């Protein structure tokens, strides 16, 4: 039996934390901090983690990883899977977050980061990874959101469940555009901007070009000479 439970990003769009449970074991997809209108919510881990075998990180934004120190403090001992770029970025991101909202004890921050780094398991995109002691395997695919971002394909008991994380738009500089999954029985999809139509990145580039060109002919401060005059 496969179940999906939500421990965040339910009443709002921050605090992303989802659980995929197969029989008596499960994995977490992200463990983010509540922000904005939800900032008053407790960051404490208020759900059972005794059966959680692994954490999968989609990307390193704080609303997806900010509760990770609390998860470690609650006794989580499993691997932390993420993309190879995210494995490089995550310690630096959490070091900053710990110093702001968790503790100013530098020795404690170093211990938390050392524990975190010992649990990180960087994965290449497109490669299946079995989760120890769990009837689940996972595969990361490019999400095009930020450097290292991924959506997660999970297989358990012949069912494929996909967690989108945060998705990026095509035509983004430096980032490979996301490709849709091959198959999916259940999709957990972000809806942060689900009620909005955004202009294309190509159109935004044209507007930026126009703004730059317009700026070149704007009047400069008194006493300077316009180019070409």
Helices and strands as residue ranges (DSSP letters): E 2-6, E 18-22, E 25-29, G 36-38, E 52-56, H 62-65, H 68-73, E 79-83, H 84-97, I 98-102, H 106-119, E 120-123, E 129-130, E 137-142, E 150-156, E 159-163, E 186-188, H 201-216
